[in-house]
Amino acid sequence: MTTVQQVPDPTSYRGQHELLDFLVLGGGRDSSLRELCLYFNEAPATGLLYTGRGFERLDGGGDLPQVRDRITSADVLSLTFLSVTDRLPDVASSTMVTHADEITRLLAQLPVDVDMHEVGWPVYAPGSPASELHELLRRCGGTDRWVTANKLLARKRPRLLPVYDSKVKALLGAPSSFWECLWTWFTGDPRRVVGLRGLRDEAGGIEDISLLRCLDVVLWMRAAGSRIGTDEPGSAQRTSARAWRNPRKKRW
């Protein structure tokens, strides 16, 4: 008997979607473009390079045909590019030895050459291979390494699965499901994909970076309160997605 997966309700993420639209299509677009350029290029005033710019590029990427269905040492090392350093030997042992066969079985069921907006919700639904793999990776090297799990998934399927950490979670007001939030945003209006692709094209030199990763960078830079042209993230005021629902609070 086939179980029909219910498509998520986009109205559950209205505040988050308004923020994403603001950053990609609205008044925050110019800032998003500058921050995208800053992240992937050398800061003109200081020569600063964000280490995260090499996350998906290290050793040619985690989705190359010869490695796409297994966790490699390069995948584990790439986590350090996104500030994951705790107990990495345990992560390596769990993903490359203890659970290697199960990880390969699940990765083999995930499409590679498609973007989030090109697939249906069942790819992400509870009980799907992606969901099972996320739960498994959370236990690799610890008991609830959800940040590590998301970053490994993004390394293996950069067009399909997003990077997610505590900064972006706070910025978005801790949505009940990050995958639901992004999938309903991408599929809710074709202008969003066009707008994000336009940002990537205008930034230049990052054609190899997925749309999903570009969106992650825009969100992370906003969450970190970066100041364009300075040598480190600043202390600019951060406002969560909930602010959109309170007209008394200042928007971006």
C-alpha atoms as a printed R data frame, in Angstrom:
    type eleno elety resid chain resno      x      y       z
1   ATOM     1    CA   MET     A     1  0.000  0.000   0.000
2   ATOM     2    CA   THR     A     2  1.430  3.375  -1.064
3   ATOM     3    CA   THR     A     3  1.345  6.218   1.419
4   ATOM     4    CA   VAL     A     4  0.449  9.592  -0.065
5   ATOM     5    CA   GLN     A     5  2.601 12.333   1.411
6   ATOM     6    CA   GLN     A     6  0.768 15.547   2.212
7   ATOM     7    CA   VAL     A     7  2.329 18.621   0.625
8   ATOM     8    CA   PRO     A     8  3.402 21.174   3.258
9   ATOM     9    CA   ASP     A     9  1.287 24.281   3.760
10  ATOM    10    CA   PRO     A    10  3.310 27.350   2.691
11  ATOM    11    CA   THR     A    11  1.249 29.644   4.916
12  ATOM    12    CA   SER     A    12  2.958 28.013   7.900
13  ATOM    13    CA   TYR     A    13  6.134 29.811   6.797
14  ATOM    14    CA   ARG     A    14  4.718 33.179   5.755
15  ATOM    15    CA   GLY     A    15  7.160 35.182   7.871
16  ATOM    16    CA   GLN     A    16 10.176 33.239   6.656
17  ATOM    17    CA   HIS     A    17  9.068 33.554   3.032
18  ATOM    18    CA   GLU     A    18  8.660 37.317   3.375
19  ATOM    19    CA   LEU     A    19 12.217 37.553   4.649
20  ATOM    20    CA   LEU     A    20 13.556 35.383   1.815
21  ATOM    21    CA   ASP     A    21 11.656 37.465  -0.746
22  ATOM    22    CA   PHE     A    22 13.085 40.638   0.781
23  ATOM    23    CA   LEU     A    23 16.644 39.312   0.520
24  ATOM    24    CA   VAL     A    24 16.339 37.896  -3.007
25  ATOM    25    CA   LEU     A    25 13.720 40.053  -4.735
26  ATOM    26    CA   GLY     A    26 13.081 43.093  -2.552
27  ATOM    27    CA   GLY     A    27 14.857 45.913  -0.796
28  ATOM    28    CA   GLY     A    28 17.587 43.671   0.623
29  ATOM    29    CA   ARG     A    29 18.723 42.402  -2.764
30  ATOM    30    CA   ASP     A    30 21.632 44.836  -3.220
31  ATOM    31    CA   SER     A    31 22.994 43.962   0.205
32  ATOM    32    CA   SER     A    32 22.603 40.247  -0.556
33  ATOM    33    CA   LEU     A    33 24.594 40.678  -3.762
34  ATOM    34    CA   ARG     A    34 27.410 42.523  -1.981
35  ATOM    35    CA   GLU     A    35 27.588 39.903   0.738
36  ATOM    36    CA   LEU     A    36 27.535 37.054  -1.774
37  ATOM    37    CA   CYS     A    37 30.458 38.676  -3.588
38  ATOM    38    CA   LEU     A    38 32.291 39.261  -0.313
39  ATOM    39    CA   TYR     A    39 31.884 35.670   0.803
40  ATOM    40    CA   PHE     A    40 33.254 34.107  -2.364
41  ATOM    41    CA   ASN     A    41 35.885 36.712  -3.183
42  ATOM    42    CA   GLU     A    42 38.701 38.493  -1.433
43  ATOM    43    CA   ALA     A    43 37.584 41.516   0.584
44  ATOM    44    CA   PRO     A    44 39.127 44.533  -1.245
45  ATOM    45    CA   ALA     A    45 40.110 46.453   1.891
46  ATOM    46    CA   THR     A    46 41.618 43.629   3.921
47  ATOM    47    CA   GLY     A    47 42.291 40.614   1.736
48  ATOM    48    CA   LEU     A    48 40.027 38.541   3.980
49  ATOM    49    CA   LEU     A    49 38.910 35.214   2.588
50  ATOM    50    CA   TYR     A    50 35.985 33.320   4.070
51  ATOM    51    CA   THR     A    51 37.043 29.693   4.461
52  ATOM    52    CA   GLY     A    52 33.511 28.572   3.613
53  ATOM    53    CA   ARG     A    53 34.093 29.565  -0.003
54  ATOM    54    CA   GLY     A    54 35.956 26.276  -0.461
55  ATOM    55    CA   PHE     A    55 33.450 23.998   1.259
56  ATOM    56    CA   GLU     A    56 31.825 22.524  -1.845
57  ATOM    57    CA   ARG     A    57 34.928 22.847  -4.024
58  ATOM    58    CA   LEU     A    58 37.426 20.911  -1.909
59  ATOM    59    CA   ASP     A    59 38.858 17.951  -3.846
60  ATOM    60    CA   GLY     A    60 36.438 18.636  -6.696
61  ATOM    61    CA   GLY     A    61 33.277 18.341  -4.616
62  ATOM    62    CA   GLY     A    62 31.394 15.660  -2.736
63  ATOM    63    CA   ASP     A    63 28.994 14.878  -5.588
64  ATOM    64    CA   LEU     A    64 31.537 13.693  -8.158
65  ATOM    65    CA   PRO     A    65 30.490 10.367  -9.752
66  ATOM    66    CA   GLN     A    66 33.244  8.379  -8.060
67  ATOM    67    CA   VAL     A    67 32.415  9.583  -4.516
68  ATOM    68    CA   ARG     A    68 28.820 10.785  -4.566
69  ATOM    69    CA   ASP     A    69 27.419  7.795  -2.696
70  ATOM    70    CA   ARG     A    70 29.931  7.584   0.140
71  ATOM    71    CA   ILE     A    71 31.460  9.850   2.766
72  ATOM    72    CA   THR     A    72 35.150 10.497   2.131
73  ATOM    73    CA   SER     A    73 37.964 12.023   4.131
74  ATOM    74    CA   ALA     A    74 37.621 15.161   1.984
75  ATOM    75    CA   ASP     A    75 33.960 15.431   3.001
76  ATOM    76    CA   VAL     A    76 34.881 15.267   6.673
77  ATOM    77    CA   LEU     A    77 37.719 17.763   6.195
78  ATOM    78    CA   SER     A    78 35.365 20.138   4.369
79  ATOM    79    CA   LEU     A    79 33.353 20.467   7.580
80  ATOM    80    CA   THR     A    80 36.200 22.503   9.045
81  ATOM    81    CA   PHE     A    81 35.644 25.063   6.283
82  ATOM    82    CA   LEU     A    82 32.265 25.705   7.928
83  ATOM    83    CA   SER     A    83 33.602 25.786  11.488
84  ATOM    84    CA   VAL     A    84 32.783 22.186  12.441
85  ATOM    85    CA   THR     A    85 35.834 20.859  14.278
86  ATOM    86    CA   ASP     A    86 34.574 18.943  17.310
87  ATOM    87    CA   ARG     A    87 35.200 15.172  17.385
88  ATOM    88    CA   LEU     A    88 35.853 14.889  13.667
89  ATOM    89    CA   PRO     A    89 37.779 11.599  14.091
90  ATOM    90    CA   ASP     A    90 34.574 10.149  15.569
91  ATOM    91    CA   VAL     A    91 32.557 11.558  12.680
92  ATOM    92    CA   ALA     A    92 34.990 10.003  10.207
93  ATOM    93    CA   SER     A    93 34.901  6.624  11.919
94  ATOM    94    CA   SER     A    94 31.105  6.587  12.099
95  ATOM    95    CA   THR     A    95 30.485  7.720   8.524
96  ATOM    96    CA   MET     A    96 33.338  5.953   6.756
97  ATOM    97    CA   VAL     A    97 33.407  2.679   8.698
98  ATOM    98    CA   THR     A    98 30.588  1.936  11.135
99  ATOM    99    CA   HIS     A    99 27.663  3.202   9.054
100 ATOM   100    CA   ALA     A   100 29.334  3.326   5.647
101 ATOM   101    CA   ASP     A   101 27.142  0.693   3.975
102 ATOM   102    CA   GLU     A   102 23.882  2.229   5.204
103 ATOM   103    CA   ILE     A   103 24.994  5.713   4.190
104 ATOM   104    CA   THR     A   104 25.849  4.462   0.713
105 ATOM   105    CA   ARG     A   105 22.474  2.726   0.417
106 ATOM   106    CA   LEU     A   106 20.620  5.927   1.263
107 ATOM   107    CA   LEU     A   107 22.804  8.278  -0.784
108 ATOM   108    CA   ALA     A   108 22.297  6.083  -3.838
109 ATOM   109    CA   GLN     A   109 18.573  6.851  -3.647
110 ATOM   110    CA   LEU     A   110 19.040 10.631  -3.711
111 ATOM   111    CA   PRO     A   111 19.136 12.408  -7.086
112 ATOM   112    CA   VAL     A   112 22.284 14.355  -7.896
113 ATOM   113    CA   ASP     A   113 21.757 16.644 -10.885
114 ATOM   114    CA   VAL     A   114 18.533 18.356  -9.827
115 ATOM   115    CA   ASP     A   115 17.734 21.420  -7.742
116 ATOM   116    CA   MET     A   116 15.337 21.664  -4.821
117 ATOM   117    CA   HIS     A   117 12.702 23.450  -6.921
118 ATOM   118    CA   GLU     A   118 12.777 20.648  -9.509
119 ATOM   119    CA   VAL     A   119 11.731 17.783  -7.227
120 ATOM   120    CA   GLY     A   120  8.523 16.923  -5.444
121 ATOM   121    CA   TRP     A   121  8.001 16.990  -1.707
122 ATOM   122    CA   PRO     A   122  8.303 13.177  -1.321
123 ATOM   123    CA   VAL     A   123 12.069 13.580  -1.725
124 ATOM   124    CA   TYR     A   124 12.124 15.357   1.647
125 ATOM   125    CA   ALA     A   125  9.114 13.856   3.421
126 ATOM   126    CA   PRO     A   126  9.410 11.898   6.686
127 ATOM   127    CA   GLY     A   127 10.459  8.339   5.904
128 ATOM   128    CA   SER     A   128 12.237  9.322   2.678
129 ATOM   129    CA   PRO     A   129 15.874  8.315   2.101
130 ATOM   130    CA   ALA     A   130 16.903 11.941   2.704
131 ATOM   131    CA   SER     A   131 15.071 12.025   6.016
132 ATOM   132    CA   GLU     A   132 16.487  8.653   7.087
133 ATOM   133    CA   LEU     A   133 19.998  9.729   6.161
134 ATOM   134    CA   HIS     A   134 19.652 12.966   8.086
135 ATOM   135    CA   GLU     A   135 18.622 11.048  11.192
136 ATOM   136    CA   LEU     A   136 21.525  8.636  10.780
137 ATOM   137    CA   LEU     A   137 24.121 11.375  10.281
138 ATOM   138    CA   ARG     A   138 22.910 13.203  13.378
139 ATOM   139    CA   ARG     A   139 24.144 10.234  15.404
140 ATOM   140    CA   CYS     A   140 27.543 10.013  13.739
141 ATOM   141    CA   GLY     A   141 30.173 11.261  16.146
142 ATOM   142    CA   GLY     A   142 27.623 12.191  18.811
143 ATOM   143    CA   THR     A   143 23.958 12.022  19.795
144 ATOM   144    CA   ASP     A   144 22.371 15.010  18.061
145 ATOM   145    CA   ARG     A   145 24.806 16.557  15.595
146 ATOM   146    CA   TRP     A   146 22.137 18.184  13.455
147 ATOM   147    CA   VAL     A   147 24.444 20.917  12.160
148 ATOM   148    CA   THR     A   148 27.067 18.377  11.102
149 ATOM   149    CA   ALA     A   149 24.381 16.239   9.473
150 ATOM   150    CA   ASN     A   150 23.048 19.132   7.413
151 ATOM   151    CA   LYS     A   151 26.505 20.180   6.281
152 ATOM   152    CA   LEU     A   152 27.465 16.658   5.231
153 ATOM   153    CA   LEU     A   153 24.214 16.323   3.297
154 ATOM   154    CA   ALA     A   154 24.866 19.654   1.583
155 ATOM   155    CA   ARG     A   155 28.354 18.484   0.667
156 ATOM   156    CA   LYS     A   156 27.022 15.287  -0.941
157 ATOM   157    CA   ARG     A   157 23.933 16.825  -2.612
158 ATOM   158    CA   PRO     A   158 24.595 20.587  -2.875
159 ATOM   159    CA   ARG     A   159 21.730 21.246  -5.285
160 ATOM   160    CA   LEU     A   160 19.194 19.294  -3.264
161 ATOM   161    CA   LEU     A   161 19.963 19.650   0.458
162 ATOM   162    CA   PRO     A   162 20.805 22.886   2.300
163 ATOM   163    CA   VAL     A   163 23.439 23.873   4.820
164 ATOM   164    CA   TYR     A   164 21.724 24.760   8.096
165 ATOM   165    CA   ASP     A   165 23.159 25.966  11.388
166 ATOM   166    CA   SER     A   166 22.172 27.793  14.546
167 ATOM   167    CA   LYS     A   167 22.716 31.282  13.076
168 ATOM   168    CA   VAL     A   168 20.362 30.703  10.141
169 ATOM   169    CA   LYS     A   169 17.904 28.913  12.407
170 ATOM   170    CA   ALA     A   170 17.731 31.952  14.669
171 ATOM   171    CA   LEU     A   171 17.438 34.367  11.740
172 ATOM   172    CA   LEU     A   172 14.455 32.441  10.382
173 ATOM   173    CA   GLY     A   173 12.780 32.193  13.756
174 ATOM   174    CA   ALA     A   174 13.378 28.452  14.139
175 ATOM   175    CA   PRO     A   175 10.953 27.118  11.496
176 ATOM   176    CA   SER     A   176  9.377 23.791  12.384
177 ATOM   177    CA   SER     A   177 11.014 22.247   9.295
178 ATOM   178    CA   PHE     A   178 13.814 23.962   7.388
179 ATOM   179    CA   TRP     A   179 13.311 21.694   4.394
180 ATOM   180    CA   GLU     A   180  9.598 22.482   4.305
181 ATOM   181    CA   CYS     A   181 10.330 26.180   4.642
182 ATOM   182    CA   LEU     A   182 12.747 26.287   1.710
183 ATOM   183    CA   TRP     A   183 10.897 23.848  -0.544
184 ATOM   184    CA   THR     A   184  7.599 25.721  -0.236
185 ATOM   185    CA   TRP     A   185  9.431 28.999  -0.897
186 ATOM   186    CA   PHE     A   186 11.201 27.736  -4.010
187 ATOM   187    CA   THR     A   187  8.125 26.061  -5.469
188 ATOM   188    CA   GLY     A   188  5.669 28.809  -4.517
189 ATOM   189    CA   ASP     A   189  6.722 31.399  -7.101
190 ATOM   190    CA   PRO     A   190  9.006 30.934 -10.146
191 ATOM   191    CA   ARG     A   191 10.323 34.470  -9.730
192 ATOM   192    CA   ARG     A   192 12.261 33.303  -6.693
193 ATOM   193    CA   VAL     A   193 14.420 30.883  -8.661
194 ATOM   194    CA   VAL     A   194 14.947 33.511 -11.357
195 ATOM   195    CA   GLY     A   195 15.893 36.093  -8.746
196 ATOM   196    CA   LEU     A   196 18.354 33.822  -6.966
197 ATOM   197    CA   ARG     A   197 19.922 32.787 -10.255
198 ATOM   198    CA   GLY     A   198 20.274 36.464 -11.113
199 ATOM   199    CA   LEU     A   199 22.142 37.101  -7.876
200 ATOM   200    CA   ARG     A   200 24.533 34.257  -8.625
201 ATOM   201    CA   ASP     A   201 25.125 35.473 -12.183
202 ATOM   202    CA   GLU     A   202 25.750 39.057 -11.093
203 ATOM   203    CA   ALA     A   203 28.157 37.962  -8.362
204 ATOM   204    CA   GLY     A   204 30.273 36.323 -11.044
205 ATOM   205    CA   GLY     A   205 32.737 33.464 -10.767
206 ATOM   206    CA   ILE     A   206 30.410 31.204  -8.760
207 ATOM   207    CA   GLU     A   207 28.538 29.453 -11.557
208 ATOM   208    CA   ASP     A   208 29.600 26.153  -9.999
209 ATOM   209    CA   ILE     A   209 27.891 27.011  -6.707
210 ATOM   210    CA   SER     A   210 24.334 25.725  -6.334
211 ATOM   211    CA   LEU     A   211 21.377 28.066  -5.945
212 ATOM   212    CA   LEU     A   212 20.690 26.463  -2.591
213 ATOM   213    CA   ARG     A   213 24.195 27.207  -1.350
214 ATOM   214    CA   CYS     A   214 23.961 30.795  -2.612
215 ATOM   215    CA   LEU     A   215 20.781 31.225  -0.586
216 ATOM   216    CA   ASP     A   216 22.496 29.749   2.452
217 ATOM   217    CA   VAL     A   217 25.359 32.227   2.132
218 ATOM   218    CA   VAL     A   218 22.952 35.161   1.850
219 ATOM   219    CA   LEU     A   219 21.132 34.002   4.979
220 ATOM   220    CA   TRP     A   220 24.302 33.250   6.930
221 ATOM   221    CA   MET     A   221 25.896 36.595   6.106
222 ATOM   222    CA   ARG     A   222 22.728 38.368   7.168
223 ATOM   223    CA   ALA     A   223 22.555 36.325  10.373
224 ATOM   224    CA   ALA     A   224 26.209 37.039  11.159
225 ATOM   225    CA   GLY     A   225 25.580 40.751  10.742
226 ATOM   226    CA   SER     A   226 28.485 41.160   8.361
227 ATOM   227    CA   ARG     A   227 29.721 44.628   7.515
228 ATOM   228    CA   ILE     A   228 30.788 44.914   3.904
229 ATOM   229    CA   GLY     A   229 34.446 45.844   3.590
230 ATOM   230    CA   THR     A   230 35.461 45.062   7.164
231 ATOM   231    CA   ASP     A   231 37.734 42.241   8.203
232 ATOM   232    CA   GLU     A   232 35.209 40.296  10.244
233 ATOM   233    CA   PRO     A   233 31.458 39.948  10.827
234 ATOM   234    CA   GLY     A   234 30.184 43.037  12.596
235 ATOM   235    CA   SER     A   235 27.600 43.572  15.278
236 ATOM   236    CA   ALA     A   236 24.817 44.896  13.088
237 ATOM   237    CA   GLN     A   237 21.391 44.385  14.599
238 ATOM   238    CA   ARG     A   238 19.821 41.068  13.664
239 ATOM   239    CA   THR     A   239 16.088 40.622  13.313
240 ATOM   240    CA   SER     A   240 14.363 37.268  13.019
241 ATOM   241    CA   ALA     A   241 11.637 36.329  10.574
242 ATOM   242    CA   ARG     A   242  9.109 36.901  13.341
243 ATOM   243    CA   ALA     A   243  9.682 40.643  13.038
244 ATOM   244    CA   TRP     A   244  7.672 40.648   9.830
245 ATOM   245    CA   ARG     A   245  4.596 39.793  11.813
246 ATOM   246    CA   ASN     A   246  5.037 42.721  14.201
247 ATOM   247    CA   PRO     A   247  4.644 46.091  12.454
248 ATOM   248    CA   ARG     A   248  6.199 47.862  15.432
249 ATOM   249    CA   LYS     A   249  9.549 46.246  14.730
250 ATOM   250    CA   LYS     A   250 11.880 47.704  12.154
251 ATOM   251    CA   ARG     A   251 12.298 45.722   8.965
252 ATOM   252    CA   TRP     A   252 15.530 45.503   7.075
